[in-house]
Amino acid sequence: MKYIKLFILLISVLLVACADEYDQRYDTFNDFDKARLRNKSWFPSFISNDTYNIKNRHSLDEPLFSFGTFSYSNNYYYDSIFNKEPSNKIDFSEFSQKLKQHLKHRPYWFLTIDNISPIDYETIKEDRFFIVRHRIDKKIYFILSN
């Protein structure tokens, strides 16, 4: 019995160590700010000091992807991001398409698009990030994809 428990523990450790997907979670911006620069690269550059409940799941394997979300309190700051240039605005369908492309990797906490109205969301593209914002919930979701 002792060896069976040891075997199960060893197999569990190996499965976790060989996982292709990595999770990051930060309760506050201060926690996020202390992270290594490499860890921050999985997030859009505009994250501000009012963010909280910051989450990310990413993979280094092909296809490269990252899912993330965070909540915020400063509407004015994010209004300026989402309204700064018409050239960065995209249709919600482009975000939806990226989500469908990586659907099997979508974390349980990420936005589902089946029962939502695109009218409630603003959508932009920044570099390789496809980003949507729900203004009322003060929540941003993003997908990084090549």
N, C-alpha and C positions, 0 to 999 in steps of 0.2 A: 504494500500500500504506500509506503514511504517513497519507493522508486517511481510509482505511478504519478504521485503528486509532483515529484521532481521533474519527470518527463513532461508533464502537462505544463509546468511552469517554463521549462526550457523552450518548448514549442511556442508558447505564448510570447515569450521574449523575442524569439526569432521572427515571428509574424509581424510584431510591432516594429522591430528594427528594419525589416525589409519593406515597410510600407512605402508606397509611391507618393502618397499625399501627406502634406504637413499642415498642421493647424497652428495658428497664432491667435492669441486672445489677450486683449488689454482692456482693463476696466476704465482707465482714464487716459487722457492725452499724456500726462506725466509718465505713466507706465510705458506708453508707446514711445515717447521721446527718449527714454533710456535704452531702447532697443538698438541693436547694431544697425548700421546703415544698410547692410545687405538685407536684413529683415524688413526694413522700411521700403525697400524697392518694390515690394509686392503691393504697395498702396499708391494711390494717386498723390502727386506732390502737394496738393492744396489742403491737406488735412490741417485743421487749425486747432488751437489750444482749447477750444470749447467742445471737442469731440469726446465721446465716451462709448462704451460698449463696442469696442473695435474688434472685428473678427476677420480672419482670412484663412482660406484653405487654398493651397497651391501644389503644383506638381512640377518637378524638374524634368520629367520624362516627356516624350512626344506623345500627344501634342501638348505643348506648353499651355498652361491655363492657371488662372487664379480667380477665385471668387472672394468677394469681400463686402463688408458692410460696416457702417458706423452711424451713430446718432449724433446730433449736434443741437446746440441751443441758439446760435447766432444766425438768425435768418438773413440779416443784411450782408454778412460776409459771403454766404453761399449764393445769395441773389446775385451778387457781383460776379461770381464764378460762372453761374449758369446763364447770365445775360450779357457777358462781356463781349462776345464776338459771335455774329451769326454763322461764321464759318465753322465753329466747333459744334453747332447744333446738328443733331441727327434725328431721324425718325425713330420712334419707339420700336418699329419693326426690325431695325438693324440690331438693337440690343436683344430683342427677342430671338433673332436668328443666331446670335452668338451663344445665347443660353441654350438653344436647341442643339447647337453644335457640340456642346460639352455637357449635355443633360445628365448623362450617367454619373458625372462627377459632382453634381450640384449638392451642396451640403443641405441638411434638413432646415437650417436656419435661414437659407437664402430665399429670396423672392421667388414665388411661383407665378407664372404669367397666365395660367389657365382661366382664372376667375377675376382678373383685374381689368380696370379700364385704363387704357393708355392716356386718356385725358387727364388723369390724376398725377401723371408723371412728366417731368422734364428730362430730356435725354441729350447728352453731349458725348463727344469723343475727344479724349485728350491723349495724345501719343497712341499707345496701343490699348488704352483703357476705354471701355464702353461703360458709361456711367448714367444711372438714373437717380432722380431725387423725387421723393414724395414730400411735398412742402408741408402738408398738414401734420404728418407723422414725424417730420424733421429727421428723416432717415435717408441715407444714401447707400445704394448698392452698386457694385462695379464688377466687371469681368475684364481681366487682362488676357489677351489672346493674340497669338501671332497669325 
